[in-house]
Amino acid sequence: MIHNELVLVLDYGAQYSQLIARRVREAGVYSELHPCTIPVDRIRALNPRGIILSGSPHSAYEEGAPLSSPEVFSLGIPVLGICYGLQLIAYQLGGEVDKAARREYGQALLTIDDAGDLFAGIEPDVPGGLNVWMSHGDHITRMPPGFESIAHSANAPVCAIRHPGKKIYGVQFHPEVVHTPKGRAILRNFLYKICGCEGTWSPSAFIGEALENVRRTVGEGKVLCALSGGVDSSVAALLLHRAIGDRLTCIHINNGLMRKNESESVVKTFRDMYAIRLEYVDASALFLDGLRGVTDPESKRKIIGKLFIDVFEKEAAKIGKVDFLAQGTLYPDVIESTSFKGPSVTIKSHHNVGGLPEKMNLRLIEPFRELFKDEVRAVGADLGLPDDLLWRHPFPGPGLAVRILGEVTPARLALLREADEIFVEEVRRGGLYRDIWQGFAVLLPVRSVGVMGDGRTYGESVAIRAVASVDGMTADWFRMPHEVLARISSRITNEIPGINRVVYDISSKPPATIEWE
């Protein structure tokens, strides 16, 4: 999709790179995250209004440090360097950067020496300056020619710089994080006062362009969509249906690994409420047979992914000629494959219909490959998707198979479904569902001794997992109120025969992953 306003965020390996891109979009300007090694000719072709240089875990002067071409600073495009980005500006344009006497991490007080455009209209948080978040071990020891210092802190004599003639700015702190309260206002000043942006980007504006783009791409062709019932595939199905009507066919495969009553709910919602052409396939027996005796998590995922493709191909063949395959790919998926850091080590594979287009000679449609999860939710809200679908927690492609540690059997699936249902009910009852990014129950391969009535039990154990996150890339364990945990534990052990112990997972990501397998 072509955007009349674009700000590039160049990634030098920072954990906050993606957050910078999100903040720019939240300010109403479309942004894209690209590796810092992007060729200058490609930057020219994209014609951005501005360029933001991210932070980095590296030092600008160390061997092998990530560098962009110095030509970035001579394109006539406004530049804002953040933390490492500031140091890179100094290092590449003739200044000096050295290790600081004291590494600075956490809250600091910024004193503005010259507000100019970057700090225009920003009132101090406290007498004497702005509260900002620092995370650096290096500092500028000599300014590059033509630059001037516009802010400082007690530990960093040069905390913000600018080159008035070239519109190149840098800040030592992180304006993108919530710990810098006026950070969004600083970014808005860069976008609107320095880059001259008008703020034409919003998920609502995206819908009209996306509908036209789908109609133009599809023409008179037909589209197939794998509809799991998750947020991404559900919103994609609604958008495509609005664009091309009955030339969209959705397939929902019940693999027997869904949550309680989930498949029935998907069919009812999309057939009855939206009148979308939906083929329902009950392949639960096939999947459970394929998983018999399997305990290794990667083996589970690969078996489920292979069976999914086999079933999907078989059902697609029954429909007749189809030209396109729709997927709910999101922008973080694209970022992960193009980041400066390179493709991540395989922590766990994910089954996806990504292997289908080449095999089936279908062209791919990914209407949300430019969007973050929260933007997809905003699109879904505008399209009228009910809140219970719009705000549902993410669910893994392999379903409950990776929330059952050990062998997946009908009996163990039945236990986990009931435990998970109780967990969701109590979280909703406590008004916490929207505060939790993802929450669920896990059936452990552990039996423990218990007492019920006057008898000894030797029952199954369940772990409860709930995390707070922005996009799932990192996550912190959710501080669940004790009274809610008590109700969850009491109901699970009292209402589900065979489970006598409930534990709460307080691991963050990293070092743990969100899912257990």
C-alpha positions as CSV (number, residue, x, y, z in Angstrom):
1,M,0.0,0.0,0.0
2,I,1.3,3.5,-0.9
3,H,1.4,6.1,2.0
4,N,1.7,9.8,1.4
5,E,3.4,10.2,4.7
6,L,6.1,7.8,5.9
7,V,8.7,8.0,8.7
8,L,11.4,5.4,8.7
9,V,12.7,3.9,11.9
10,L,16.1,2.3,11.4
11,D,16.8,-0.6,13.7
12,Y,20.2,-1.0,15.3
13,G,19.2,-4.0,17.4
14,A,17.4,-2.2,20.2
15,Q,14.7,-3.9,22.3
16,Y,12.5,-0.7,21.8
17,S,12.8,-0.4,18.0
18,Q,9.3,-1.7,17.4
19,L,7.9,0.5,20.1
20,I,9.3,3.6,18.4
21,A,7.4,2.7,15.2
22,R,4.3,2.1,17.2
23,R,4.6,5.5,18.9
24,V,4.9,7.3,15.5
25,R,1.7,5.6,14.3
26,E,-0.1,6.5,17.5
27,A,0.8,10.1,16.7
28,G,-1.0,9.7,13.3
29,V,1.9,9.2,11.0
30,Y,2.6,5.9,9.2
31,S,5.9,4.4,10.1
32,E,8.0,1.4,9.0
33,L,10.9,-0.3,10.8
34,H,13.8,-1.3,8.5
35,P,17.2,-2.7,9.2
36,C,19.9,0.0,9.7
37,T,21.7,-1.5,6.7
38,I,18.9,-0.5,4.3
39,P,20.6,0.9,1.1
40,V,20.4,4.6,0.7
41,D,18.8,4.2,-2.8
42,R,16.0,2.3,-1.1
43,I,15.5,5.2,1.4
44,R,15.3,7.6,-1.5
45,A,12.7,5.5,-3.2
46,L,10.6,5.3,-0.1
47,N,10.7,9.1,0.1
48,P,10.2,9.4,3.9
49,R,9.3,12.6,5.7
50,G,11.7,11.8,8.5
51,I,14.2,9.1,9.7
52,I,14.5,7.9,13.4
53,L,17.6,6.1,14.5
54,S,16.9,3.5,17.2
55,G,19.0,2.6,20.2
56,S,21.2,-0.4,20.4
57,P,23.0,-2.7,22.8
58,H,26.3,-1.9,21.0
59,S,28.7,1.0,21.3
60,A,29.2,3.1,18.2
61,Y,33.0,2.8,18.4
62,E,33.3,-1.0,18.9
63,E,34.3,-3.4,16.2
64,G,31.3,-4.8,14.3
65,A,28.9,-2.2,15.7
66,P,25.8,-1.6,13.5
67,L,26.2,1.4,11.2
68,S,24.2,3.0,8.5
69,S,25.7,4.8,5.5
70,P,26.8,8.3,6.5
71,E,24.8,9.4,3.4
72,V,21.7,9.1,5.5
73,F,22.7,12.5,7.0
74,S,23.0,14.2,3.6
75,L,19.7,13.3,2.1
76,G,18.0,16.5,3.2
77,I,15.6,14.4,5.3
78,P,15.1,15.3,9.0
79,V,16.8,12.8,11.4
80,L,16.2,12.0,15.0
81,G,18.7,9.8,16.8
82,I,17.6,8.1,20.0
83,C,20.3,7.0,22.6
84,Y,22.7,4.9,20.3
85,G,21.2,6.9,17.4
86,L,22.5,10.2,19.1
87,Q,25.9,8.7,19.6
88,L,26.0,7.4,16.0
89,I,25.3,10.9,14.7
90,A,28.2,12.3,16.7
91,Y,30.5,9.3,15.8
92,Q,29.8,9.4,12.0
93,L,29.8,13.2,11.6
94,G,33.1,14.0,13.3
95,G,32.5,14.1,17.0
96,E,33.7,11.7,19.7
97,V,31.9,9.1,21.7
98,D,33.5,7.3,24.7
99,K,32.5,5.1,27.6
100,A,30.9,7.1,30.4
101,A,32.4,7.2,33.9
102,R,29.1,5.9,35.2
103,R,26.5,3.9,33.3
104,E,23.1,5.6,33.5
105,Y,20.0,3.4,33.6
106,G,16.6,4.5,34.8
107,Q,14.9,7.8,35.7
108,A,16.8,11.0,35.2
109,L,16.1,14.8,35.2
110,L,16.6,16.5,31.9
111,T,17.4,20.2,31.9
112,I,16.4,21.9,28.6
113,D,18.9,24.6,27.6
114,D,17.2,25.6,24.3
115,A,13.6,24.4,23.6
116,G,13.7,25.2,19.9
117,D,11.4,23.0,17.8
118,L,12.1,19.7,19.5
119,F,11.0,20.7,23.0
120,A,8.6,23.5,21.9
121,G,5.6,23.9,24.2
122,I,6.6,21.1,26.6
123,E,6.2,22.1,30.2
124,P,8.6,20.7,32.9
125,D,7.4,17.7,34.9
126,V,9.1,19.1,38.0
127,P,10.9,22.3,38.8
128,G,14.1,22.2,36.8
129,G,13.2,19.8,34.0
130,L,11.6,16.8,32.5
131,N,11.6,13.3,33.8
132,V,13.2,11.0,31.2
133,W,14.3,7.4,31.0
134,M,18.0,6.7,30.4
135,S,19.7,3.5,29.3
136,H,23.3,4.1,28.2
137,G,27.0,3.4,29.0
138,D,28.5,5.8,26.5
139,H,28.4,9.6,26.1
140,I,29.5,12.3,23.7
141,T,32.9,13.8,24.6
142,R,33.2,16.1,21.6
143,M,30.4,17.6,19.5
144,P,30.5,17.1,15.8
145,P,31.0,20.3,13.7
146,G,27.9,22.4,13.3
147,F,26.0,20.9,16.2
148,E,24.9,22.5,19.4
149,S,23.8,21.1,22.7
150,I,20.2,21.8,23.7
151,A,19.7,19.8,26.9
152,H,21.8,18.2,29.6
153,S,21.4,16.0,32.7
154,A,23.5,15.7,35.9
155,N,25.3,12.7,34.4
156,A,25.3,13.6,30.7
157,P,26.5,17.1,29.8
158,V,25.3,16.6,26.3
159,C,21.9,15.0,26.4
160,A,20.3,16.4,23.3
161,I,21.8,18.0,20.2
162,R,20.8,19.6,16.9
163,H,22.2,20.8,13.7
164,P,20.0,23.8,12.8
165,G,20.8,23.9,9.1
166,K,20.4,20.2,8.4
167,K,17.5,19.4,10.8
168,I,19.4,16.6,12.5
169,Y,18.6,16.0,16.1
170,G,19.6,13.5,18.8
171,V,18.5,12.7,22.3
172,Q,20.3,10.5,24.9
173,F,17.1,9.4,26.6
174,H,14.2,7.2,25.3
175,P,11.1,9.3,24.4
176,E,9.3,6.2,23.3
177,V,8.9,4.5,26.7
178,V,6.2,5.3,29.2
179,H,8.8,6.2,31.8
180,T,9.4,9.4,29.8
181,P,6.1,11.2,30.4
182,K,6.5,13.9,27.8
183,G,8.2,11.5,25.3
184,R,5.2,11.3,23.0
185,A,5.0,15.1,22.9
186,I,8.7,15.3,21.9
187,L,8.1,12.7,19.1
188,R,5.1,14.7,17.9
189,N,7.3,17.9,17.7
190,F,9.8,16.0,15.6
191,L,7.0,14.6,13.3
192,Y,4.9,17.8,12.9
193,K,7.2,20.8,13.6
194,I,10.4,19.4,12.1
195,C,9.3,16.8,9.5
196,G,6.2,18.7,8.5
197,C,3.8,15.8,8.7
198,E,0.1,16.3,8.7
199,G,-1.1,13.1,10.4
200,T,-3.0,11.2,7.8
201,W,-2.6,7.7,9.3
202,S,-5.2,5.9,11.3
203,P,-6.7,2.4,11.4
204,S,-10.0,3.9,10.2
205,A,-8.4,5.5,7.2
206,F,-6.7,2.2,6.5
207,I,-10.0,0.4,6.0
208,G,-11.0,2.4,2.9
209,E,-7.6,2.0,1.3
210,A,-7.5,-1.7,2.2
211,L,-10.9,-2.4,0.6
212,E,-9.9,-0.7,-2.6
213,N,-6.6,-2.5,-2.6
214,V,-8.3,-5.9,-2.2
215,R,-10.9,-5.2,-4.9
216,R,-8.2,-4.0,-7.3
217,T,-6.0,-7.1,-6.5
218,V,-8.7,-9.7,-6.6
219,G,-10.6,-8.4,-9.5
220,E,-13.2,-11.1,-10.4
221,G,-11.1,-13.8,-8.7
222,K,-12.0,-15.9,-5.6
223,V,-10.3,-15.9,-2.2
224,L,-9.9,-18.7,0.3
225,C,-9.3,-17.8,4.0
226,A,-8.4,-20.1,6.9
227,L,-10.6,-18.9,9.7
228,S,-9.5,-20.0,13.1
229,G,-11.7,-17.6,15.1
230,G,-8.7,-15.6,16.4
231,V,-8.6,-11.8,16.2
232,D,-6.4,-11.6,13.1
233,S,-8.3,-14.2,10.9
234,S,-11.7,-12.9,12.1
235,V,-11.0,-9.3,11.2
236,A,-9.4,-10.3,7.9
237,A,-12.5,-12.4,7.0
238,L,-14.8,-9.4,7.8
239,L,-12.7,-7.0,5.7
240,L,-12.5,-9.4,2.7
241,H,-16.2,-10.1,2.9
242,R,-17.0,-6.4,2.8
243,A,-14.7,-6.0,-0.2
244,I,-15.7,-9.0,-2.3
245,G,-18.8,-10.6,-0.7
246,D,-19.5,-14.2,-1.7
247,R,-16.3,-14.5,-3.7
248,L,-14.7,-15.2,-0.3
249,T,-14.9,-18.7,1.2
250,C,-13.7,-19.4,4.7
251,I,-12.7,-22.8,6.0
252,H,-12.7,-23.5,9.7
253,I,-11.0,-26.7,10.7
254,N,-11.9,-28.2,14.1
255,N,-8.7,-30.0,15.0
256,G,-10.1,-31.3,18.3
257,L,-7.6,-29.0,20.1
258,M,-9.8,-26.0,20.5
259,R,-11.2,-24.4,23.6
260,K,-14.6,-25.3,25.0
261,N,-17.4,-24.7,22.4
262,E,-15.0,-22.6,20.3
263,S,-15.7,-24.1,16.9
264,E,-19.4,-23.9,17.4
265,S,-19.1,-20.3,18.3
266,V,-17.0,-19.5,15.2
267,V,-19.5,-21.1,12.9
268,K,-22.5,-19.4,14.6
269,T,-20.9,-16.0,14.5
270,F,-19.7,-15.9,10.9
271,R,-22.5,-17.9,9.3
272,D,-25.4,-16.4,11.2
273,M,-24.3,-12.9,12.2
274,Y,-22.2,-12.0,9.1
275,A,-23.6,-14.4,6.4
276,I,-20.1,-15.3,5.4
277,R,-19.6,-18.4,3.2
278,L,-18.0,-20.8,5.7
279,E,-17.1,-24.4,5.4
280,Y,-16.8,-26.3,8.7
281,V,-14.6,-29.4,8.9
282,D,-14.5,-31.6,11.9
283,A,-11.1,-33.3,11.7
284,S,-10.6,-33.9,15.4
285,A,-10.3,-37.6,15.1
286,L,-7.6,-37.3,12.5
287,F,-5.5,-34.9,14.6
288,L,-5.9,-36.9,17.9
289,D,-4.9,-40.1,16.1
290,G,-1.8,-38.3,14.7
291,L,-0.8,-37.2,18.2
292,R,-1.2,-40.5,19.9
293,G,1.9,-41.3,21.9
294,V,3.7,-38.1,21.0
295,T,5.2,-36.0,23.9
296,D,7.9,-33.9,22.3
297,P,6.5,-30.3,21.8
298,E,8.3,-29.7,18.4
299,S,7.0,-33.0,17.1
300,K,3.4,-32.0,18.2
301,R,3.7,-28.8,16.3
302,K,5.0,-30.3,13.1
303,I,2.4,-33.1,13.1
304,I,-0.4,-30.6,13.6
305,G,1.0,-28.2,10.9
306,K,1.3,-31.1,8.4
307,L,-2.2,-32.4,9.1
308,F,-3.6,-28.9,8.9
309,I,-2.1,-28.4,5.4
310,D,-3.4,-31.8,4.3
311,V,-6.9,-31.1,5.5
312,F,-6.9,-27.6,4.1
313,E,-5.8,-28.7,0.7
314,K,-8.4,-31.5,0.6
315,E,-11.2,-29.1,1.5
316,A,-10.0,-26.4,-0.8
317,A,-10.1,-28.9,-3.7
318,K,-13.8,-29.4,-3.1
319,I,-14.5,-25.7,-3.5
320,G,-13.3,-25.5,-7.1
321,K,-11.1,-22.9,-8.7
322,V,-9.7,-20.4,-6.2
323,D,-7.2,-17.6,-7.1
324,F,-6.0,-16.2,-3.8
325,L,-5.2,-17.4,-0.3
326,A,-5.8,-14.9,2.6
327,Q,-3.6,-14.8,5.7
328,G,-3.7,-12.7,8.9
329,T,0.1,-11.9,8.8
330,L,0.8,-8.9,11.0
331,Y,3.6,-6.3,10.8
332,P,5.6,-7.8,13.8
333,D,5.8,-11.1,11.7
334,V,7.4,-9.0,8.9
335,I,9.7,-7.2,11.3
336,E,10.9,-10.5,12.7
337,S,12.1,-11.7,9.3
338,T,13.8,-8.4,8.3
339,S,15.2,-7.0,11.6
340,F,18.8,-6.0,11.9
341,K,19.2,-8.8,14.4
342,G,18.2,-11.3,11.7
343,P,15.9,-14.2,12.0
344,S,15.6,-15.4,15.6
345,V,16.8,-18.7,16.8
346,T,14.0,-21.2,16.5
347,I,12.4,-21.3,20.0
348,K,9.4,-23.1,18.6
349,S,7.9,-23.6,15.2
350,H,4.5,-22.3,14.4
351,H,2.2,-24.0,11.9
352,N,0.8,-21.6,9.4
353,V,-0.8,-21.8,6.0
354,G,2.3,-20.0,4.7
355,G,3.4,-23.2,2.9
356,L,0.2,-23.4,0.9
357,P,0.5,-20.8,-1.8
358,E,3.4,-22.3,-3.7
359,K,1.9,-25.8,-3.4
360,M,-1.5,-24.7,-4.5
361,N,-0.5,-22.0,-7.0
362,L,-2.4,-19.4,-5.2
363,R,-1.5,-15.8,-4.9
364,L,-1.2,-14.5,-1.3
365,I,-3.3,-11.7,0.2
366,E,-2.2,-10.3,3.6
367,P,-4.3,-7.3,4.3
368,F,-2.7,-6.6,7.7
369,R,1.0,-7.1,7.0
370,E,1.4,-3.4,7.7
371,L,-0.5,-3.4,11.0
372,F,0.3,-4.0,14.6
373,K,-2.1,-6.1,16.8
374,D,-3.8,-3.1,18.4
375,E,-4.3,-1.5,14.9
376,V,-6.0,-4.7,13.8
377,R,-8.3,-4.5,16.8
378,A,-9.2,-0.9,15.9
379,V,-10.0,-2.0,12.4
380,G,-12.1,-4.9,13.8
381,A,-14.0,-2.5,16.0
382,D,-14.8,-0.2,13.0
383,L,-16.0,-3.2,11.1
384,G,-18.4,-4.2,13.9
385,L,-16.6,-7.3,15.3
386,P,-18.1,-8.1,18.8
387,D,-15.9,-7.3,21.8
388,D,-15.8,-10.9,22.9
389,L,-14.0,-11.8,19.7
390,L,-12.1,-8.6,19.3
391,W,-10.5,-8.7,22.7
392,R,-10.0,-12.4,23.0
393,H,-6.6,-13.5,24.1
394,P,-4.1,-14.9,21.5
395,F,-4.4,-18.7,21.0
396,P,-1.6,-20.8,19.6
397,G,-2.0,-22.4,16.2
398,P,-1.4,-25.9,17.6
399,G,-4.2,-25.2,20.2
400,L,-4.4,-27.0,23.5
401,A,-1.8,-29.6,22.3
402,V,1.0,-27.2,23.5
403,R,-0.8,-26.5,26.8
404,I,-0.9,-30.2,27.6
405,L,2.6,-31.2,28.6
406,G,3.1,-34.8,27.7
407,E,0.7,-36.9,25.6
408,V,-2.5,-35.4,24.2
409,T,-5.5,-37.6,24.9
410,P,-9.3,-37.0,24.8
411,A,-9.4,-37.4,28.6
412,R,-6.6,-34.9,29.3
413,L,-8.1,-32.4,26.7
414,A,-11.4,-32.6,28.6
415,L,-9.7,-31.8,31.9
416,L,-7.9,-28.8,30.4
417,R,-10.9,-27.4,28.6
418,E,-12.9,-27.3,31.9
419,A,-9.9,-25.8,33.8
420,D,-9.4,-23.1,31.1
421,E,-13.1,-22.3,31.0
422,I,-13.1,-21.7,34.8
423,F,-10.0,-19.5,34.5
424,V,-11.6,-17.3,31.9
425,E,-14.9,-17.0,33.7
426,E,-13.2,-15.9,36.9
427,V,-10.9,-13.5,35.2
428,R,-13.9,-11.9,33.4
429,R,-15.8,-11.9,36.7
430,G,-12.9,-10.0,38.3
431,G,-12.9,-7.4,35.5
432,L,-9.4,-8.3,34.5
433,Y,-9.7,-9.9,31.1
434,R,-8.8,-6.8,29.1
435,D,-5.8,-6.1,31.5
436,I,-4.3,-9.4,30.6
437,W,-2.5,-9.8,27.2
438,Q,-2.8,-13.6,27.3
439,G,-4.0,-16.0,30.0
440,F,-4.7,-19.7,30.1
441,A,-4.4,-23.0,32.0
442,V,-1.7,-25.6,31.4
443,L,-2.1,-29.3,32.2
444,L,1.2,-30.6,33.7
445,P,2.7,-34.0,33.5
446,V,2.8,-34.1,37.3
447,R,0.6,-36.0,39.7
448,S,0.6,-35.0,43.4
449,V,-0.9,-36.3,46.6
450,G,-4.0,-34.5,48.0
451,V,-6.8,-34.9,50.4
452,M,-10.5,-34.6,49.5
453,G,-13.0,-35.4,52.2
454,D,-11.4,-38.1,54.3
455,G,-9.7,-39.7,51.4
456,R,-6.2,-39.6,49.8
457,T,-6.1,-38.5,46.1
458,Y,-3.3,-38.7,43.6
459,G,-4.4,-36.2,41.0
460,E,-3.4,-34.0,38.1
461,S,-1.8,-30.6,38.4
462,V,-2.7,-27.4,36.6
463,A,-0.6,-24.3,36.1
464,I,-2.3,-20.9,35.5
465,R,-0.4,-18.5,33.3
466,A,-1.3,-14.8,32.8
467,V,0.9,-12.1,31.3
468,A,0.9,-8.4,30.6
469,S,2.4,-7.3,27.3
470,V,2.1,-4.8,24.5
471,D,2.7,-7.1,21.5
472,G,3.9,-10.5,23.0
473,M,7.5,-9.9,22.1
474,T,8.3,-9.4,25.8
475,A,5.9,-10.0,28.7
476,D,5.7,-9.7,32.4
477,W,3.7,-12.0,34.7
478,F,0.4,-10.5,35.6
479,R,-0.1,-9.5,39.3
480,M,-3.3,-11.4,39.8
481,P,-5.4,-10.4,42.9
482,H,-5.1,-13.1,45.5
483,E,-8.9,-13.4,45.8
484,V,-9.2,-14.2,42.1
485,L,-6.5,-16.8,42.3
486,A,-8.3,-18.3,45.3
487,R,-11.6,-18.6,43.4
488,I,-9.9,-20.1,40.3
489,S,-8.1,-22.7,42.4
490,S,-11.1,-23.5,44.5
491,R,-13.4,-24.0,41.5
492,I,-10.9,-26.1,39.5
493,T,-10.1,-28.5,42.4
494,N,-13.8,-28.7,43.4
495,E,-15.5,-28.9,40.1
496,I,-13.1,-31.0,38.0
497,P,-12.7,-34.5,39.2
498,G,-9.0,-35.6,38.8
499,I,-7.3,-32.3,39.4
500,N,-6.2,-31.6,43.0
501,R,-3.5,-28.9,42.6
502,V,-3.3,-25.5,41.0
503,V,-0.1,-23.4,40.8
504,Y,0.5,-19.8,39.4
505,D,3.3,-19.1,36.9
506,I,5.3,-16.0,37.8
507,S,7.9,-16.2,35.0
508,S,8.5,-13.3,32.6
509,K,9.5,-13.4,29.0
510,P,12.4,-13.6,28.8
511,P,13.7,-15.8,30.2
512,A,10.5,-18.0,29.8
513,T,8.2,-18.0,26.8
514,I,4.5,-17.2,27.2
515,E,3.4,-20.6,26.2
516,W,4.9,-23.6,28.1
517,E,5.6,-25.5,24.9
